[in-house]
Amino acid sequence: MRPIINTREDLEALKGTEHYTEFIQSLKGSMIHKVNIAEYPENYGSPEYDGEVIEPIWEEVENLDTITRFGFTKEELNN
């Protein structure tokens, strides 16, 4: 059964376990998000749209909200 981790204290109680390691990896993965920055016409994706296909343009964006919620800094997780 997977433990419920709501706080850093919950996580610290699991230190030395696979659950701790997995959660830290998830936190590290949460720092970067891919965002589609392509511009699309107003009706793109609707059945009435008959224009050309616009390929997505993916950009990586840093977001530290999740790690901050658990009381970590980017530097801590990168060490």
C-alpha positions as CSV (number, residue, x, y, z in Angstrom):
1,M,0.0,0.0,0.0
2,R,1.3,3.4,-0.9
3,P,1.6,5.9,1.9
4,I,-0.1,9.3,1.7
5,I,2.3,12.1,1.6
6,N,0.8,15.6,2.2
7,T,3.7,17.4,3.9
8,R,7.5,17.3,4.0
9,E,7.2,15.7,7.5
10,D,5.2,12.9,5.9
11,L,8.0,12.5,3.4
12,E,10.8,12.7,5.9
13,A,9.2,9.9,7.9
14,L,9.7,7.7,4.8
15,K,13.4,8.5,4.4
16,G,15.4,5.4,3.4
17,T,12.5,3.8,1.7
18,E,11.6,3.3,-2.0
19,H,8.5,5.6,-1.4
20,Y,10.8,8.4,-0.4
21,T,13.1,8.0,-3.4
22,E,10.1,7.8,-5.8
23,F,8.5,10.9,-4.3
24,I,11.7,12.9,-4.6
25,Q,12.0,11.9,-8.3
26,S,8.4,13.0,-8.8
27,L,9.1,16.3,-7.1
28,K,12.2,16.8,-9.4
29,G,10.0,16.0,-12.4
30,S,7.4,18.6,-11.4
31,M,9.8,21.5,-11.8
32,I,9.7,21.6,-15.6
33,H,6.5,21.6,-17.6
34,K,6.1,21.6,-21.4
35,V,3.8,24.3,-22.7
36,N,2.5,24.6,-26.3
37,I,3.2,28.2,-27.3
38,A,1.9,27.9,-30.9
39,E,-0.8,30.5,-31.9
40,Y,-4.0,29.1,-33.2
41,P,-6.9,30.8,-34.9
42,E,-10.1,31.3,-32.8
43,N,-12.0,28.4,-34.3
44,Y,-9.0,26.0,-34.6
45,G,-10.0,22.5,-33.6
46,S,-13.7,23.0,-34.3
47,P,-15.5,21.0,-37.0
48,E,-15.9,24.2,-39.1
49,Y,-12.2,24.8,-39.3
50,D,-10.8,24.2,-42.8
51,G,-7.4,25.8,-42.6
52,E,-4.0,24.3,-42.4
53,V,-2.8,22.1,-39.6
54,I,-0.7,24.0,-37.0
55,E,2.0,22.0,-35.3
56,P,2.6,22.6,-31.6
57,I,5.6,24.5,-30.5
58,W,6.7,23.1,-27.2
59,E,8.6,25.2,-24.7
60,E,9.9,24.1,-21.3
61,V,8.8,26.3,-18.4
62,E,10.1,26.1,-14.9
63,N,7.4,26.0,-12.2
64,L,8.6,25.5,-8.6
65,D,5.1,25.6,-6.9
66,T,4.9,21.9,-6.0
67,I,8.4,21.7,-4.5
68,T,7.8,24.9,-2.6
69,R,4.6,23.5,-1.2
70,F,6.7,20.6,0.2
71,G,9.3,23.0,1.6
72,F,12.1,22.3,-0.9
73,T,14.2,24.6,-3.0
74,K,15.5,23.8,-6.4
75,E,19.0,23.7,-5.1
76,E,18.1,21.0,-2.5
77,L,16.5,18.7,-5.0
78,N,19.4,19.2,-7.6
79,N,22.0,18.0,-5.0
